Amino acid sequence: MKPRIQSTVLAVFCGLGAVASAQTPAVSEKDYLDEVPVVLSVSRLPQRLDETPGAVTLIDRQMIRMSGARDVADLLRLVPGFRVTNSFESNTPQGSYHTTLSDYSNHIQVMVDGRSVYSTYLQGSTGPGLQTVALEDIERIEVYRGSNSAAYGARAFLGSINIVTRDLADTQGVLAHVARGGNGIEDQMLRLGWGDERARFRLSADGRNDSGLTGASGSSRVQRVNLRADLRAGPQDVVELRTGQSLIDAGVGFAGDDENNVRTRRIDTSFVQLDWRRSLDADQDLAFQASHTVEHIRDAFVYTPAPSLLVDFSGQSSNSNLMLQHTVRLNPALRLVWGGELRRESVVSRPLYNTDARFNNDFARLFTNVEWRLHPDLLLNAGALMEDSSQSGSHMSPRVMLNWRVAEGHTLRGGMSRAFRPPSNYEKYANVRYFIGGVLADSTDVARGGMRSEKVLARELGYLAELPEHRLSFDLRLFDEHVTGLVGRESYDLPGSGRDNKAFDFVNDEDFRIHGHEFQLRWKPWAGGQLVYAYARVDSTQFYNATFQVGHYGTQGLMWMQQLPAGLEFGLTYSEADAGRYPGWDAAMPAVRRTDLRLAKALRVAGRPAELALVGQNLGSPYPDFRPEFRYPQRAFVQLKVEH
């Protein structure tokens, strides 16, 4: 956005805020005294924010609604240290924390209601999992910023994201939601919720469609259906059943590029999940989870120089998971969670592995976390996860964190953790070969299987202030993360492999350090208004390639939510990421700045509660995303939501 235009817009919003504060009745301090938020997923123990073993960003229901975002990846712009792409060229929109963006960005764990949803087929990519459920069905998103392998294993290498869906009691009745606007935006959703205290149900079906980024090779479409049932099996037992499917179709590739021609890629994911919880007594409970997920990838195009050759990256994968955990309060000062997990990940793809054989990777995990109150103001979190992989052997991921409440509302924390990420099936067994008329024409990725697991040693200090008298919360994190053995791709001589008799292998080719600071602030300066600000300054010795070092970069995000008279409210979101390198192209990428606005009006349609909203995304100039030729355009759309 041009400085003059941006200043004018901000001035208008400041005026609106002043009007709101002037016309809204004065409130007392107690109106701001919400309880300290409780997070569910960091250590597997429900904990207050000031007692978690590390820094957590909470994206709550109000932020989700007022952001105007259309998927979870877009919301990650408001998390300190995240860099985000909206391009489907990178499989789907996704985010990366502290490491460079790539096609996969596979160093964080993504969960939905505690179920791992990273893509087994796409080398652990976070992208498809972020598209699992519609934003309208999400209550909050818990983002743990730091290695969380001590709780969840290898994929939580540098962090974890848990998407918590809404309670069924809050989504009873019928909801219809539609959005129409520029850039081909056509979104719709229908949700049905019914039941009583003994059994509740929710069925949601939605679609998200648009023309894609400017310069992309086609439109993008996400279709989902999700069913959830909560059953009260007895006075001590709750059973939750979830099942669903998502279809992601997006135009990718480039006209005239023989090795990446234009086509529509489809990612088809379906799942079923069963959770059972039993309260044993006032101090302990059991939780059991079983889930099964299947991915089908369709990604193929005709090789222009030889029309008889189909360049194919298609295949399928699955993962099955069993988990049992026991939570117990041993005494008023000591809580413990412990348990085990069995997981099987399977991949089959002749195009990628040159065989129809199925590659299985079996994981066995044992985990525990102890929360020990050494003193009324001193809390120790200590935990570890032992993971054994049939492909990569055994690893231990420990963590220890000490939280010290130095005064009411002020908490210091410090600690360290160690984590491992074993190679994916593709990094270990890739064998991509192209044949014409049965004759080997070329080989690209032919892995020799000599990789070791990536490792990270993370140290951090933090400060959390929860100050209701000032109506604000402030969370600071200082971090030093030492990564060794990062997986890279390098060329090597392979006689008889066709073309130039060379191929690519995956190797542990880089050690580097990431250090810096980041903070987030929530402030309610007046009644009906809230500011959320996130900032990160990262210094990294990681290389984009053998020539360009990441060096220094910063990210920041600001969100202003304001209630206005007459049932009006607005959300203003600004995000910025410093210059770097394009993840999908070896070229310098300029700094990215984006401003979004959502203006909403509560009303009634046929006597039913409704909301009409106008959303403007990227009020400035189109900016590059993922590759130089891809641009995120200006776009505006209207949303209408009606409930019954």
Disulfide bonds with the S-S distance in Angstrom:
none
